Amino acid sequence: MTNSKPNAIHYSSNLERICALDSHHVWHPYSSFTPPVAPLPVARAEGVEIHLEDGRSLIDGMASWWCAIHGYNHPVLNKALADQSQRMSHVMFGGLTHEPAVTLAKKLVDITPEPLSKVFLADSGSIAVEVALKMAIQYWASLGKPEKCRSATVRNGYHGDTFAAMSVCDPVNGMHELFSGVLPKVHFLPAPNPGFQEPIVAAEITAIEELFARHHNEISAFIIEPVVQGAGGMRIYNPQYLQGLRKLCDEYNILLIFDEIATGFGRTGKLFAANHAGVTPDILTLGKTISGGYMSLAATLTSDRVSEGISQGVAPVLMHGPTFMGNPLACNVAIASINLLLDGPWQARVKSIESTLSEELLALTTLPEVADVRCLGAIGVIEMKHPVDMIKAQSAFTELGVWLRPFGRLIYCMPPYIISDSQLRQVITAMKATVAALK
Ligand SMILES: *Cc1c(COP(=O)(O)O)cnc(C)c1O
């Protein structure tokens, strides 16, 4: 008992107290209590730096999982949050609406490709994906085709941790194998061949066509992360794949869902990864970066065709409504973050990060322990031939004053767009040093 409730313990410092209580009581992502994960306590964060409770500072190469594109503690975003908190932090969204929600929705419609015009403001990325998959199923049910209720996707995807989202994650490395018995069955195609510039091969498109020809009667939607597959392997593929996919989805009456939760808002060098292909999905999910890393917020956009289908159908309403949907604090900071992005030189910044990453990292391809190096926009990935010991690598990075969190065989960075050249070079130096040490 003493072990699980260490109330009477005297701590010699606040740092020690945080660490002890964390290890006894707090779940972290994909973590265990035996042994506990021993995360680093953060006191505050500013710009591109994370300041630890123990006095050290780290340059953030992760942007807190793609999110903090403008850096931390930004005065404009702080103000948006503070201003909104003076008006209202939240009101229920059933039967009520507010300016932050409608302004954000209009902005999202304006900056995404036509004909996306309807916005569902969800409270996290996984929920935005659930809503997208539900929209597709409801759409076909409304049109008298309830049998079109299965999803299709490619391997190596990552779409979140809730049940429907898990079902479309990579069935092997998607971290959800344990649940395969209860997950809906999904059609999987091989992941698109790697290489942004690599010409796509006819067999890839033929595989899509064969699947659709055989199963279109039961497929509601095809979901995919356009151009960059994130947490399922940090793979980058030719945007032309998406053009072939769009054409076949149209031919076989399958809705196309782009999950841009990781790639949206400039990360790949275009405002949205779909812009590389000039292709518009029927449903689009956004998240992560949407609020500049400040609040949990996500969005699912769709077209009039889908929304009208649902609204005229069997339900006839979209069957979803989280308690915190359209949260005004999150919406207001998202509006400020998007304005900050669009009013600033984000393209030049992302381009310059891309050049530095390519210039410095691509040369590592020749090292015997390196399987592949790939860079696109503000994303730099080194794929090793063997799994990287995350804990060891992470402490090596920390020693070098950098925050990076490798997974599997991947050492990668996706820094805030405001990172300076010298800060970026420090991140790169740490990546190179760690690769050399892993020999
Ligand atoms: C992170 C991510 C999600 C899940 O978002 P959460 O906010 O973690 O629920 C879904 N899709 C993609 C592509 C992501 O990168």
The ligand as an ORCA input file, in Angstrom:
! r2SCAN-3c Opt
* xyz 0 1
  C      -2.112     12.640    -34.430
  C      -2.920     12.138    -35.548
  C      -4.255     11.726    -35.347
  C      -4.905     11.666    -33.981
  O      -5.022     12.910    -33.396
  P      -5.234     13.031    -31.794
  O      -5.417     14.491    -31.562
  O      -3.963     12.478    -31.191
  O      -6.418     12.222    -31.428
  C      -4.982     11.329    -36.467
  N      -4.439     11.350    -37.695
  C      -3.159     11.747    -37.920
  C      -2.633     11.771    -39.315
  C      -2.359     12.152    -36.850
  O      -1.101     12.503    -37.076
*
